[in-house]
Amino acid sequence: MFDSGPGFSGLATGGLACGNQCTAVCVGAAISDRERGWQSFVATVPVVADSLRATLDDGTRFRFPLNGPSVFGARDRRVVIGELPSGQPMTFVEALQGDTVVASEQLGGR
């Protein structure tokens, strides 16, 4: 899942094909099951980040502790796999070190 296909650049992401124009936070894909009430996503963030904060379209925020591995071939990146309630897209994602934002990405919505 983290290997990009032909034509995708993996230099900044360690091979994760981005869903948007990637910056330091790269959200690669999201899937959901509205009947069961969940959505999940994969991303990469700077390896110094120890948590990720996701903001949904209605303003609800979720914060995840990060302890995933670094990305093979891009040791300055960390893999993130997260799960959120379905029904609302993520609009903003922040990678944090303590309470300091080290990277962020606007995804759309508001």
N, CA, C and O atoms as CSV, one atom per row, in Angstrom:
chain,resi,resn,atom,element,x,y,z
A,1,MET,N,N,0.813,-1.200,0.000
A,1,MET,CA,C,0.000,0.000,0.000
A,1,MET,C,C,0.853,1.258,0.000
A,1,MET,O,O,0.391,2.299,-0.468
A,2,PHE,N,N,2.062,1.203,0.499
A,2,PHE,CA,C,2.891,2.393,0.578
A,2,PHE,C,C,3.853,2.521,-0.584
A,2,PHE,O,O,4.651,3.458,-0.612
A,3,ASP,N,N,3.807,1.610,-1.547
A,3,ASP,CA,C,4.634,1.730,-2.735
A,3,ASP,C,C,3.820,2.415,-3.809
A,3,ASP,O,O,2.713,1.985,-4.132
A,4,SER,N,N,4.374,3.488,-4.365
A,4,SER,CA,C,3.644,4.181,-5.416
A,4,SER,C,C,3.782,3.430,-6.724
A,4,SER,O,O,4.752,2.702,-6.936
A,5,GLY,N,N,2.826,3.607,-7.581
A,5,GLY,CA,C,2.848,2.972,-8.882
A,5,GLY,C,C,3.707,3.747,-9.863
A,5,GLY,O,O,4.230,4.808,-9.522
A,6,PRO,N,N,3.858,3.239,-11.062
A,6,PRO,CA,C,4.645,3.932,-12.082
A,6,PRO,C,C,4.108,5.337,-12.322
A,6,PRO,O,O,2.897,5.547,-12.381
A,7,GLY,N,N,5.006,6.281,-12.458
A,7,GLY,CA,C,4.601,7.653,-12.722
A,7,GLY,C,C,4.411,8.493,-11.479
A,7,GLY,O,O,4.193,9.700,-11.584
A,8,PHE,N,N,4.488,7.894,-10.306
A,8,PHE,CA,C,4.370,8.657,-9.065
A,8,PHE,C,C,5.757,8.881,-8.493
A,8,PHE,O,O,6.602,7.986,-8.517
A,9,SER,N,N,5.982,10.064,-7.984
A,9,SER,CA,C,7.266,10.356,-7.351
A,9,SER,C,C,7.172,10.036,-5.881
A,9,SER,O,O,6.215,10.436,-5.217
A,10,GLY,N,N,8.144,9.327,-5.365
A,10,GLY,CA,C,8.145,8.973,-3.955
A,10,GLY,C,C,9.270,9.618,-3.187
A,10,GLY,O,O,9.554,9.209,-2.061
A,11,LEU,N,N,9.927,10.621,-3.762
A,11,LEU,CA,C,11.089,11.230,-3.114
A,11,LEU,C,C,10.732,11.826,-1.764
A,11,LEU,O,O,11.409,11.544,-0.775
A,12,ALA,N,N,9.687,12.641,-1.694
A,12,ALA,CA,C,9.332,13.315,-0.451
A,12,ALA,C,C,8.490,12.452,0.464
A,12,ALA,O,O,8.381,12.740,1.655
A,13,THR,N,N,7.894,11.401,-0.068
A,13,THR,CA,C,6.931,10.629,0.702
A,13,THR,C,C,7.375,9.210,0.986
A,13,THR,O,O,6.660,8.473,1.665
A,14,GLY,N,N,8.516,8.811,0.496
A,14,GLY,CA,C,8.941,7.440,0.680
A,14,GLY,C,C,8.147,6.462,-0.161
A,14,GLY,O,O,8.091,5.275,0.160
A,15,GLY,N,N,7.533,6.938,-1.229
A,15,GLY,CA,C,6.792,6.060,-2.119
A,15,GLY,C,C,5.295,6.155,-1.999
A,15,GLY,O,O,4.588,5.548,-2.803
A,16,LEU,N,N,4.769,6.895,-1.022
A,16,LEU,CA,C,3.325,7.024,-0.857
A,16,LEU,C,C,2.780,7.991,-1.896
A,16,LEU,O,O,3.169,9.158,-1.925
A,17,ALA,N,N,1.894,7.518,-2.738
A,17,ALA,CA,C,1.285,8.382,-3.747
A,17,ALA,C,C,0.313,9.332,-3.065
A,17,ALA,O,O,-0.592,8.883,-2.362
A,18,CYS,N,N,0.479,10.618,-3.258
A,18,CYS,CA,C,-0.327,11.622,-2.554
A,18,CYS,C,C,-1.667,11.854,-3.216
A,18,CYS,O,O,-1.785,11.803,-4.440
A,19,GLY,N,N,-2.685,12.111,-2.395
A,19,GLY,CA,C,-3.995,12.477,-2.888
A,19,GLY,C,C,-4.055,13.948,-3.260
A,19,GLY,O,O,-4.885,14.330,-4.085
A,20,ASN,N,N,-3.216,14.777,-2.689
A,20,ASN,CA,C,-3.150,16.218,-2.953
A,20,ASN,C,C,-1.730,16.566,-3.353
A,20,ASN,O,O,-0.856,15.702,-3.410
A,21,GLN,N,N,-1.513,17.841,-3.628
A,21,GLN,CA,C,-0.146,18.313,-3.810
A,21,GLN,C,C,0.487,18.267,-2.418
A,21,GLN,O,O,0.065,18.998,-1.522
A,22,CYS,N,N,1.477,17.431,-2.236
A,22,CYS,CA,C,1.985,17.180,-0.891
A,22,CYS,C,C,2.965,18.229,-0.410
A,22,CYS,O,O,3.769,18.779,-1.162
A,23,THR,N,N,2.855,18.472,0.869
A,23,THR,CA,C,3.828,19.287,1.580
A,23,THR,C,C,4.435,18.352,2.619
A,23,THR,O,O,4.572,17.156,2.359
A,24,ALA,N,N,4.797,18.863,3.776
A,24,ALA,CA,C,5.395,18.020,4.813
A,24,ALA,C,C,4.416,16.989,5.359
A,24,ALA,O,O,4.837,15.953,5.874
A,25,VAL,N,N,3.111,17.256,5.254
A,25,VAL,CA,C,2.081,16.267,5.598
A,25,VAL,C,C,1.525,15.756,4.279
A,25,VAL,O,O,1.057,16.542,3.456
A,26,CYS,N,N,1.573,14.453,4.074
A,26,CYS,CA,C,1.101,13.872,2.818
A,26,CYS,C,C,0.018,12.849,3.111
A,26,CYS,O,O,0.309,11.730,3.535
A,27,VAL,N,N,-1.243,13.238,2.884
A,27,VAL,CA,C,-2.350,12.299,3.037
A,27,VAL,C,C,-2.497,11.594,1.693
A,27,VAL,O,O,-2.830,12.213,0.682
A,28,GLY,N,N,-2.241,10.289,1.702
A,28,GLY,CA,C,-2.190,9.543,0.462
A,28,GLY,C,C,-3.511,8.979,0.009
A,28,GLY,O,O,-3.795,8.981,-1.189
A,29,ALA,N,N,-4.325,8.498,0.915
A,29,ALA,CA,C,-5.579,7.862,0.526
A,29,ALA,C,C,-6.503,7.787,1.728
A,29,ALA,O,O,-6.057,7.799,2.875
A,30,ALA,N,N,-7.795,7.712,1.449
A,30,ALA,CA,C,-8.793,7.518,2.502
A,30,ALA,C,C,-9.860,6.579,1.968
A,30,ALA,O,O,-10.234,6.650,0.797
A,31,ILE,N,N,-10.344,5.704,2.830
A,31,ILE,CA,C,-11.448,4.814,2.486
A,31,ILE,C,C,-12.461,4.869,3.621
A,31,ILE,O,O,-12.115,5.230,4.746
A,32,SER,N,N,-13.711,4.515,3.332
A,32,SER,CA,C,-14.714,4.565,4.391
A,32,SER,C,C,-15.787,3.511,4.175
A,32,SER,O,O,-15.965,2.979,3.079
A,33,ASP,N,N,-16.484,3.236,5.249
A,33,ASP,CA,C,-17.662,2.379,5.233
A,33,ASP,C,C,-18.732,3.122,6.024
A,33,ASP,O,O,-18.782,3.031,7.251
A,34,ARG,N,N,-19.577,3.850,5.325
A,34,ARG,CA,C,-20.591,4.676,6.000
A,34,ARG,C,C,-21.598,3.833,6.768
A,34,ARG,O,O,-22.111,4.275,7.797
A,35,GLU,N,N,-21.893,2.621,6.287
A,35,GLU,CA,C,-22.846,1.750,6.994
A,35,GLU,C,C,-22.319,1.353,8.363
A,35,GLU,O,O,-23.094,1.241,9.312
A,36,ARG,N,N,-21.029,1.140,8.480
A,36,ARG,CA,C,-20.425,0.752,9.756
A,36,ARG,C,C,-19.873,1.948,10.518
A,36,ARG,O,O,-19.477,1.814,11.676
A,37,GLY,N,N,-19.842,3.128,9.878
A,37,GLY,CA,C,-19.492,4.357,10.571
A,37,GLY,C,C,-18.011,4.622,10.770
A,37,GLY,O,O,-17.619,5.146,11.812
A,38,TRP,N,N,-17.177,4.275,9.797
A,38,TRP,CA,C,-15.754,4.556,9.937
A,38,TRP,C,C,-15.157,5.003,8.611
A,38,TRP,O,O,-15.679,4.705,7.536
A,39,GLN,N,N,-14.060,5.717,8.717
A,39,GLN,CA,C,-13.209,6.037,7.583
A,39,GLN,C,C,-11.767,5.932,8.055
A,39,GLN,O,O,-11.460,6.254,9.202
A,40,SER,N,N,-10.904,5.491,7.190
A,40,SER,CA,C,-9.498,5.406,7.566
A,40,SER,C,C,-8.655,6.079,6.494
A,40,SER,O,O,-9.092,6.258,5.357
A,41,PHE,N,N,-7.445,6.444,6.876
A,41,PHE,CA,C,-6.562,7.150,5.957
A,41,PHE,C,C,-5.121,6.728,6.213
A,41,PHE,O,O,-4.784,6.208,7.277
A,42,VAL,N,N,-4.291,6.961,5.219
A,42,VAL,CA,C,-2.850,6.756,5.350
A,42,VAL,C,C,-2.172,8.060,4.995
A,42,VAL,O,O,-2.661,8.830,4.168
A,43,ALA,N,N,-1.047,8.295,5.627
A,43,ALA,CA,C,-0.312,9.534,5.390
A,43,ALA,C,C,1.146,9.344,5.798
A,43,ALA,O,O,1.513,8.347,6.420
A,44,THR,N,N,1.954,10.313,5.436
A,44,THR,CA,C,3.291,10.412,5.999
A,44,THR,C,C,3.441,11.820,6.561
A,44,THR,O,O,2.865,12.780,6.049
A,45,VAL,N,N,4.229,11.916,7.624
A,45,VAL,CA,C,4.500,13.183,8.297
A,45,VAL,C,C,5.983,13.209,8.666
A,45,VAL,O,O,6.651,12.177,8.595
A,46,PRO,N,N,6.508,14.372,9.059
A,46,PRO,CA,C,7.897,14.398,9.517
A,46,PRO,C,C,8.103,13.450,10.698
A,46,PRO,O,O,7.244,13.347,11.573
A,47,VAL,N,N,9.234,12.765,10.719
A,47,VAL,CA,C,9.509,11.767,11.755
A,47,VAL,C,C,9.576,12.388,13.156
A,47,VAL,O,O,9.398,11.674,14.142
A,48,VAL,N,N,9.827,13.689,13.269
A,48,VAL,CA,C,9.885,14.342,14.583
A,48,VAL,C,C,8.504,14.494,15.221
A,48,VAL,O,O,8.403,14.753,16.420
A,49,ALA,N,N,7.439,14.334,14.431
A,49,ALA,CA,C,6.082,14.476,14.964
A,49,ALA,C,C,5.768,13.321,15.912
A,49,ALA,O,O,6.072,12.165,15.619
A,50,ASP,N,N,5.154,13.648,17.053
A,50,ASP,CA,C,4.749,12.605,17.994
A,50,ASP,C,C,3.233,12.477,18.102
A,50,ASP,O,O,2.728,11.627,18.835
A,51,SER,N,N,2.504,13.329,17.368
A,51,SER,CA,C,1.053,13.183,17.282
A,51,SER,C,C,0.543,13.846,16.010
A,51,SER,O,O,1.236,14.650,15.387
A,52,LEU,N,N,-0.675,13.493,15.641
A,52,LEU,CA,C,-1.320,14.051,14.463
A,52,LEU,C,C,-2.705,14.512,14.880
A,52,LEU,O,O,-3.428,13.792,15.568
A,53,ARG,N,N,-3.073,15.718,14.460
A,53,ARG,CA,C,-4.402,16.250,14.752
A,53,ARG,C,C,-5.149,16.406,13.432
A,53,ARG,O,O,-4.676,17.090,12.525
A,54,ALA,N,N,-6.316,15.772,13.324
A,54,ALA,CA,C,-7.148,15.841,12.129
A,54,ALA,C,C,-8.403,16.632,12.458
A,54,ALA,O,O,-9.052,16.379,13.472
A,55,THR,N,N,-8.746,17.590,11.604
A,55,THR,CA,C,-9.959,18.381,11.763
A,55,THR,C,C,-10.946,17.973,10.681
A,55,THR,O,O,-10.606,17.945,9.498
A,56,LEU,N,N,-12.180,17.653,11.094
A,56,LEU,CA,C,-13.229,17.281,10.154
A,56,LEU,C,C,-13.965,18.524,9.677
A,56,LEU,O,O,-13.790,19.612,10.227
A,57,ASP,N,N,-14.782,18.356,8.657
A,57,ASP,CA,C,-15.502,19.468,8.037
A,57,ASP,C,C,-16.357,20.247,9.028
A,57,ASP,O,O,-16.524,21.456,8.867
A,58,ASP,N,N,-16.907,19.585,10.057
A,58,ASP,CA,C,-17.745,20.283,11.037
A,58,ASP,C,C,-16.938,20.935,12.157
A,58,ASP,O,O,-17.516,21.520,13.073
A,59,GLY,N,N,-15.593,20.840,12.095
A,59,GLY,CA,C,-14.730,21.447,13.112
A,59,GLY,C,C,-14.293,20.492,14.210
A,59,GLY,O,O,-13.441,20.843,15.026
A,60,THR,N,N,-14.856,19.295,14.247
A,60,THR,CA,C,-14.452,18.299,15.234
A,60,THR,C,C,-12.989,17.939,15.014
A,60,THR,O,O,-12.553,17.751,13.878
A,61,ARG,N,N,-12.232,17.843,16.106
A,61,ARG,CA,C,-10.812,17.495,16.012
A,61,ARG,C,C,-10.536,16.173,16.719
A,61,ARG,O,O,-11.124,15.860,17.755
A,62,PHE,N,N,-9.632,15.419,16.134
A,62,PHE,CA,C,-9.142,14.172,16.723
A,62,PHE,C,C,-7.628,14.248,16.763
A,62,PHE,O,O,-6.995,14.732,15.825
A,63,ARG,N,N,-7.053,13.768,17.851
A,63,ARG,CA,C,-5.594,13.754,17.969
A,63,ARG,C,C,-5.129,12.322,18.209
A,63,ARG,O,O,-5.646,11.623,19.081
A,64,PHE,N,N,-4.146,11.900,17.422
A,64,PHE,CA,C,-3.615,10.541,17.478
A,64,PHE,C,C,-2.162,10.574,17.932
A,64,PHE,O,O,-1.382,11.363,17.398
A,65,PRO,N,N,-1.771,9.749,18.895
A,65,PRO,CA,C,-0.337,9.610,19.182
A,65,PRO,C,C,0.315,8.854,18.022
A,65,PRO,O,O,-0.298,7.965,17.433
A,66,LEU,N,N,1.547,9.209,17.702
A,66,LEU,CA,C,2.262,8.549,16.606
A,66,LEU,C,C,3.415,7.731,17.145
A,66,LEU,O,O,4.237,8.221,17.919
A,67,ASN,N,N,3.464,6.491,16.729
A,67,ASN,CA,C,4.607,5.634,17.061
A,67,ASN,C,C,4.919,4.697,15.909
A,67,ASN,O,O,5.596,3.684,16.082
A,68,GLY,N,N,4.415,5.049,14.720
A,68,GLY,CA,C,4.642,4.231,13.531
A,68,GLY,C,C,6.084,4.313,13.067
A,68,GLY,O,O,6.854,5.163,13.515
A,69,PRO,N,N,6.431,3.418,12.165
A,69,PRO,CA,C,7.813,3.358,11.693
A,69,PRO,C,C,8.159,4.521,10.772
A,69,PRO,O,O,7.283,5.192,10.226
A,70,SER,N,N,9.451,4.737,10.618
A,70,SER,CA,C,9.878,5.674,9.579
A,70,SER,C,C,9.704,4.976,8.237
A,70,SER,O,O,9.570,3.754,8.178
A,71,VAL,N,N,9.705,5.750,7.167
A,71,VAL,CA,C,9.475,5.230,5.829
A,71,VAL,C,C,10.797,4.731,5.250
A,71,VAL,O,O,11.786,5.463,5.237
A,72,PHE,N,N,10.814,3.506,4.779
A,72,PHE,CA,C,12.001,2.960,4.149
A,72,PHE,C,C,12.376,3.843,2.960
A,72,PHE,O,O,11.540,4.110,2.097
A,73,GLY,N,N,13.595,4.283,2.913
A,73,GLY,CA,C,14.047,5.145,1.828
A,73,GLY,C,C,13.821,6.619,2.077
A,73,GLY,O,O,14.276,7.447,1.287
A,74,ALA,N,N,13.132,6.979,3.155
A,74,ALA,CA,C,12.890,8.381,3.520
A,74,ALA,C,C,12.798,8.447,5.040
A,74,ALA,O,O,11.723,8.687,5.589
A,75,ARG,N,N,13.900,8.239,5.706
A,75,ARG,CA,C,13.923,8.108,7.172
A,75,ARG,C,C,13.474,9.355,7.923
A,75,ARG,O,O,13.283,9.310,9.138
A,76,ASP,N,N,13.304,10.471,7.210
A,76,ASP,CA,C,12.799,11.684,7.856
A,76,ASP,C,C,11.271,11.742,7.834
A,76,ASP,O,O,10.688,12.747,8.242
A,77,ARG,N,N,10.610,10.669,7.361
A,77,ARG,CA,C,9.153,10.586,7.283
A,77,ARG,C,C,8.638,9.449,8.151
A,77,ARG,O,O,9.308,8.427,8.295
A,78,ARG,N,N,7.455,9.617,8.731
A,78,ARG,CA,C,6.807,8.591,9.551
A,78,ARG,C,C,5.485,8.191,8.897
A,78,ARG,O,O,4.770,9.034,8.354
A,79,VAL,N,N,5.173,6.915,8.955
A,79,VAL,CA,C,3.920,6.385,8.428
A,79,VAL,C,C,2.802,6.606,9.442
A,79,VAL,O,O,2.990,6.389,10.639
A,80,VAL,N,N,1.640,7.038,8.958
A,80,VAL,CA,C,0.457,7.226,9.801
A,80,VAL,C,C,-0.697,6.449,9.176
A,80,VAL,O,O,-0.959,6.574,7.980
A,81,ILE,N,N,-1.376,5.661,9.975
A,81,ILE,CA,C,-2.629,5.024,9.576
A,81,ILE,C,C,-3.627,5.389,10.657
A,81,ILE,O,O,-3.420,5.066,11.826
A,82,GLY,N,N,-4.711,6.061,10.279
A,82,GLY,CA,C,-5.675,6.527,11.275
A,82,GLY,C,C,-7.092,6.154,10.913
A,82,GLY,O,O,-7.398,5.865,9.757
A,83,GLU,N,N,-7.958,6.165,11.917
A,83,GLU,CA,C,-9.376,5.870,11.718
A,83,GLU,C,C,-10.205,6.970,12.368
A,83,GLU,O,O,-9.922,7.399,13.487
A,84,LEU,N,N,-11.228,7.419,11.653
A,84,LEU,CA,C,-12.119,8.480,12.109
A,84,LEU,C,C,-13.562,8.050,11.887
A,84,LEU,O,O,-13.818,7.111,11.133
A,85,PRO,N,N,-14.522,8.736,12.543
A,85,PRO,CA,C,-15.925,8.457,12.224
A,85,PRO,C,C,-16.207,8.868,10.786
A,85,PRO,O,O,-15.600,9.812,10.279
A,86,SER,N,N,-17.125,8.165,10.124
A,86,SER,CA,C,-17.444,8.506,8.731
A,86,SER,C,C,-18.453,9.640,8.675
A,86,SER,O,O,-18.997,10.076,9.690
A,87,GLY,N,N,-18.682,10.100,7.460
A,87,GLY,CA,C,-19.713,11.104,7.250
A,87,GLY,C,C,-19.172,12.496,7.028
A,87,GLY,O,O,-19.865,13.337,6.455
A,88,GLN,N,N,-17.943,12.768,7.469
A,88,GLN,CA,C,-17.376,14.094,7.291
A,88,GLN,C,C,-15.940,13.959,6.818
A,88,GLN,O,O,-15.160,13.212,7.410
A,89,PRO,N,N,-15.586,14.664,5.771
A,89,PRO,CA,C,-14.202,14.590,5.309
A,89,PRO,C,C,-13.250,15.357,6.215
A,89,PRO,O,O,-13.649,16.293,6.908
A,90,MET,N,N,-11.990,14.947,6.199
A,90,MET,CA,C,-10.954,15.723,6.875
A,90,MET,C,C,-10.711,16.985,6.065
A,90,MET,O,O,-10.665,16.942,4.836
A,91,THR,N,N,-10.556,18.105,6.752
A,91,THR,CA,C,-10.287,19.361,6.055
A,91,THR,C,C,-8.917,19.936,6.386
A,91,THR,O,O,-8.386,20.747,5.628
A,92,PHE,N,N,-8.339,19.523,7.513
A,92,PHE,CA,C,-7.056,20.074,7.934
A,92,PHE,C,C,-6.341,19.024,8.771
A,92,PHE,O,O,-6.947,18.396,9.639
A,93,VAL,N,N,-5.055,18.836,8.512
A,93,VAL,CA,C,-4.258,17.855,9.241
A,93,VAL,C,C,-2.989,18.540,9.727
A,93,VAL,O,O,-2.325,19.248,8.969
A,94,GLU,N,N,-2.653,18.323,11.009
A,94,GLU,CA,C,-1.452,18.913,11.594
A,94,GLU,C,C,-0.588,17.828,12.222
A,94,GLU,O,O,-1.095,16.950,12.920
A,95,ALA,N,N,0.699,17.890,11.976
A,95,ALA,CA,C,1.671,17.033,12.649
A,95,ALA,C,C,2.252,17.860,13.788
A,95,ALA,O,O,2.685,18.994,13.587
A,96,LEU,N,N,2.256,17.275,14.996
A,96,LEU,CA,C,2.700,18.014,16.170
A,96,LEU,C,C,3.864,17.324,16.868
A,96,LEU,O,O,3.984,16.099,16.856
A,97,GLN,N,N,4.704,18.131,17.468
A,97,GLN,CA,C,5.744,17.656,18.387
A,97,GLN,C,C,5.422,18.336,19.705
A,97,GLN,O,O,5.633,19.539,19.862
A,98,GLY,N,N,4.906,17.554,20.660
A,98,GLY,CA,C,4.340,18.169,21.859
A,98,GLY,C,C,3.108,18.946,21.430
A,98,GLY,O,O,2.209,18.386,20.803
A,99,ASP,N,N,3.056,20.235,21.763
A,99,ASP,CA,C,1.944,21.084,21.327
A,99,ASP,C,C,2.331,22.007,20.179
A,99,ASP,O,O,1.553,22.882,19.799
A,100,THR,N,N,3.525,21.821,19.623
A,100,THR,CA,C,4.013,22.658,18.537
A,100,THR,C,C,3.702,22.017,17.189
A,100,THR,O,O,4.029,20.853,16.957
A,101,VAL,N,N,3.073,22.777,16.310
A,101,VAL,CA,C,2.783,22.293,14.962
A,101,VAL,C,C,4.084,22.321,14.159
A,101,VAL,O,O,4.703,23.373,14.001
A,102,VAL,N,N,4.492,21.153,13.652
A,102,VAL,CA,C,5.721,21.069,12.848
A,102,VAL,C,C,5.407,20.997,11.356
A,102,VAL,O,O,6.288,21.234,10.530
A,103,ALA,N,N,4.158,20.674,11.000
A,103,ALA,CA,C,3.730,20.634,9.596
A,103,ALA,C,C,2.212,20.584,9.556
A,103,ALA,O,O,1.577,20.096,10.490
A,104,SER,N,N,1.630,21.090,8.473
A,104,SER,CA,C,0.169,21.042,8.326
A,104,SER,C,C,-0.196,20.991,6.848
A,104,SER,O,O,0.602,21.323,5.971
A,105,GLU,N,N,-1.430,20.565,6.608
A,105,GLU,CA,C,-1.928,20.462,5.229
A,105,GLU,C,C,-3.419,20.761,5.218
A,105,GLU,O,O,-4.192,20.117,5.928
A,106,GLN,N,N,-3.826,21.744,4.408
A,106,GLN,CA,C,-5.239,22.049,4.171
A,106,GLN,C,C,-5.735,21.080,3.120
A,106,GLN,O,O,-5.135,20.983,2.050
A,107,LEU,N,N,-6.819,20.356,3.392
A,107,LEU,CA,C,-7.303,19.341,2.467
A,107,LEU,C,C,-8.530,19.753,1.692
A,107,LEU,O,O,-8.886,19.083,0.723
A,108,GLY,N,N,-9.175,20.799,2.065
A,108,GLY,CA,C,-10.396,21.232,1.382
A,108,GLY,C,C,-11.487,21.506,2.389
A,108,GLY,O,O,-11.219,21.716,3.572
A,109,GLY,N,N,-12.700,21.503,1.922
A,109,GLY,CA,C,-13.819,21.793,2.831
A,109,GLY,C,C,-13.859,23.265,3.171
A,109,GLY,O,O,-13.741,24.119,2.293
A,110,ARG,N,N,-14.026,23.558,4.437
A,110,ARG,CA,C,-14.166,24.951,4.890
A,110,ARG,C,C,-12.943,25.772,4.636
A,110,ARG,O,O,-12.918,26.959,4.963
